[in-house]
């Protein structure tokens, strides 16, 4: 899929969250009755290939989409701030475990697409932060994740880390309304979040559909078209039921 072709004019929109921070996004307005909110994942932005390609694919189906950046670029936000950011936008939603948390708390969206979301929130921490991350963050209050040249990729605060470790995805999954349709898509060769996390969501979420894309990595590098072909029918079906 190409993300360079767009038949709909994109409108830049800024919305202030309850923390007083500006959320900047791009609206792909088609005039459809429903709108899809595209939420990027960890260390990504609204310009990530997956987000842009899905927005364009939705346009071609005549479905409006809004892609935005969570506040706090360069640092790990706590779940409440992410949920607030999502809550000031609209519905339904895409991408990552924040959409599952939102659906479990607010019960006001009919359709959720969870693309490669993490179920086990303790997973990946040692690889990113080091085996002694708890001791270091208790000592300094934060950990900067840097490149080999010393460039800071992002900062993890003690508050953000403890929030992640204390977030119970098992309980959150069980709290999602039966009327909320949830699709989880995951790559079988995901090198960042194991595909086993997707099966955990499938066990717990009441109204759930699971699709594993064989051979796909975390970024769906060679599987962008297949990702869209799975997601779009699910969204279209959901919008028909709402309308």
Order of alpha helices (4+ residues) and beta strands (2+ residues): beta-beta-beta-alpha-beta-alpha-beta-alpha-beta-alpha-alpha-beta-beta-alpha-alpha-beta-alpha-beta-alpha
